[in-house]
Amino acid sequence: MSDHHEAERRQELHGYVIGLILAVVLSALPFGGVMLGLLPKTSLLWLIAIAAICQVIVHFRFFLHIDLSRSHRDDLQLILFSLLIVALMVGGTLWVLGNQRHMMG
């Protein structure tokens, strides 16, 4: 039984190391793109957006252990619904404040 736990622990640690490496690379790519200035601004914005989406997927998969398996779908749906509610609240607030600014000026 101890060997089984040790193998599970090694596999989990392996997943964390892979996740850490991917997270560092996905953070370094946009940072390097901005610092080196090799890309035009539109391409740079696309690089940042794509790296951010990949970063979210990496964190869900390797650190939060949420994937598309049947048992984790409910957790993923809950997280996505919460993000939708937050996005609606922030977007609505910005919309109202933008309209108010437009009316004042």
N, C-alpha and C positions, 0 to 999 in steps of 0.2 A: 504494500500500500504506500510506503514511503517513496518508492521509485515512481509510482504514478503521480504523486503530488509534486515531486521534484521535476518530472517531465512537464507537468502543467505549468509550474512556476517558470521553467525555462522558456516554454512556448509563449507565455504571457510577457515575459521580459523581452523576448525577441520581437514581439509585436510592438512593445513600447519603444524599443530602439529604432525599429523601422519607422514608426510614426514620428519620432524625434528628428530623424535624419530628413524625412520628407518635409516636416514642418520648417526646419532650418533652411532647406533648399528653396521652399516656396516663399519664405520670407526674404531670402537673400536675392532672389531673381528680381523682384520689383525694386528693392533697395539699390541693387547694382545698376539696374536700368536708369533709375533717377540720378544716381551719383555720376555715372559715366556719360549720360546724355547722348547715347548712341542712337536712340530711337526718336522718331517724331512724336509729338505730344499725343496724337490720337492712338498711335500704336502703343505708347507707354500706358495710356489709360486702359486699353484693352488687356495689356499684360498684367496690370495691377488687378483688374476685375477678374480675369481668369485665374490668377494665382490665389485671389481671395476665395473664390468658389472652391477651388481645389483644396485650399487650406481648411475650409469648413468640412469638406468631405473627409479629409485625413483625420481631423479631430473627432468627428463622429465615429469613424471606423476604428481608429487605433486607440483613442483615449477614452471615449464614452462607450465603446463596444456596441454601437448601434449600427446594424447593417440591414439588409433587406430580408433577413430570415423571418419566418412567420412569427416567432416569439418577440422580436424587436420592432415589428412594424407599428404596434400600438404606441411605443415610446417615440418613434420617429414622427408619427402623425401628431402626437401631443406637442412635440417640439415645434413642428412646422406650423401648427395652428397657433401656438403662442407667438411665434415670429410674425404670423399674419396679423394678429391682433395688435402687436407692438407697432408694426409697420403702418397699419391703419391709423393708430393713434398719433404717431409722429407725423405721418403724411397729412392727416386732417388738421393737426395743429399748425403745421407749416403753411397749409393752404389758407386757413383762417387768418393767420398773421400776415401772409402775403396780400390777401385781399384787404385787410385793414390798413396795411402800409400804402397800398395803392389808393385807397379812399382818402387817406390823410394827406397825400401829396399831390 
